């Protein structure tokens, strides 16, 4: 028997967004729903998998129309504590940069799902905060 069969392999599943709960703002649309369905199916099938996504504290907004019909967006801050509890062991990892030990600008990197200018997006993708 080889060593590979003696230990359990774990699948790491990465997605920029994941629909974990309809009221939890961790997804925007189809990609997030697909990712959520994938990890739910893996859990149902008892596939050893760890899911990794970003914890978006901001980025969602409420919309209103003014009297001329112009749409206005107003940011909606979500209380992460209403949806997630910090635990020592995790099945889904929510990556978050909004931590006290990070620099002020660095803390904003995970605030918005698909938001920001080119510099913001490059920093998010590359993991670099100083260019």
C-alpha positions in Angstrom: 0.0 0.0 0.0 1.4 3.4 -1.0 1.6 6.4 1.3 -0.8 8.3 -1.0 -3.6 5.9 -0.1 -2.8 6.0 3.7 -3.7 9.7 4.0 -6.8 11.6 2.9 -6.4 14.2 0.2 -8.1 17.5 0.6 -9.4 19.6 -2.3 -8.9 23.4 -2.0 -11.7 25.3 -3.8 -11.0 29.1 -4.5 -13.6 31.6 -5.7 -13.8 35.4 -5.6 -17.4 35.0 -4.4 -19.5 32.3 -2.8 -23.2 32.1 -2.1 -23.2 30.7 1.4 -26.5 32.2 2.5 -29.0 34.4 0.6 -28.8 37.1 3.2 -25.0 37.0 3.5 -23.3 39.4 1.1 -20.5 37.1 -0.1 -21.7 36.9 -3.7 -23.0 39.0 -6.6 -24.5 36.6 -9.0 -24.0 33.4 -11.1 -20.4 32.7 -10.3 -21.1 32.9 -6.5 -24.2 30.8 -6.8 -22.3 28.1 -8.8 -19.5 28.2 -6.2 -22.0 27.8 -3.3 -23.7 24.9 -5.1 -20.4 23.3 -5.6 -19.3 23.4 -2.0 -22.8 22.3 -0.8 -22.7 19.3 -3.2 -19.2 18.4 -2.0 -20.4 18.6 1.6 -23.4 16.4 0.8 -21.1 13.9 -0.9 -18.6 14.1 2.0 -15.8 15.2 -0.3 -12.9 16.5 1.8 -12.8 20.1 0.6 -11.8 23.5 2.0 -13.5 26.5 0.4 -11.7 29.8 0.3 -13.3 33.2 -0.7 -13.1 36.8 0.3 -15.0 38.4 3.1 -16.7 41.5 1.5 -17.8 43.9 4.2 -19.0 46.5 1.7 -19.8 46.8 -2.0 -23.5 46.2 -1.8 -25.7 49.2 -2.1 -29.3 50.2 -2.0 -30.8 52.0 -5.0 -33.3 54.8 -5.2 -34.7 56.9 -8.0 -35.0 60.6 -7.7 -37.9 62.6 -9.1 -36.2 62.9 -12.5 -35.8 59.1 -12.7 -32.0 59.2 -12.1 -30.7 56.2 -10.1 -28.6 56.8 -7.0 -26.7 54.2 -5.0 -26.1 54.4 -1.3 -23.6 52.1 0.3 -24.8 49.4 2.7 -22.4 48.2 5.4 -23.0 44.7 6.5 -22.3 43.5 10.0 -20.1 40.4 9.5 -20.9 39.3 13.0 -24.5 38.7 11.9 -23.4 36.0 9.5 -20.0 34.6 10.6 -18.5 33.6 13.9 -14.8 33.2 14.3 -14.0 29.5 15.0 -10.7 27.7 15.5 -11.5 25.2 12.7 -13.2 26.2 9.5 -14.8 24.5 6.5 -15.0 27.8 4.5 -12.3 30.4 4.8 -13.3 34.0 4.4 -10.2 36.0 3.7 -10.3 39.4 5.3 -7.9 42.3 5.1 -9.9 44.6 7.5 -7.7 43.8 10.5 -6.3 46.2 13.0 -2.7 45.2 12.3 -3.0 46.2 8.6 -2.4 49.7 7.3 -5.5 51.8 6.7 -5.5 51.4 2.8 -4.7 47.7 3.0 -7.7 47.1 5.3 -10.0 48.2 2.4 -8.8 45.6 -0.1 -11.6 43.1 0.6 -14.3 45.7 1.2 -15.8 45.6 -2.3 -16.7 42.7 -4.5 -15.4 43.7 -8.0 -15.0 47.3 -7.0 -12.4 49.9 -7.3 -10.1 51.3 -9.9 -7.3 49.4 -11.8 -4.8 49.9 -9.0 -7.2 48.4 -6.4 -8.0 45.4 -8.6 -4.3 44.8 -9.4 -3.5 44.9 -5.6 -6.3 42.5 -4.9 -5.3 40.0 -7.6 -1.6 40.1 -6.9 -1.8 40.3 -3.2 0.4 43.4 -3.3 -0.5 46.5 -1.5 2.4 48.7 -2.4 3.3 49.3 -6.1 
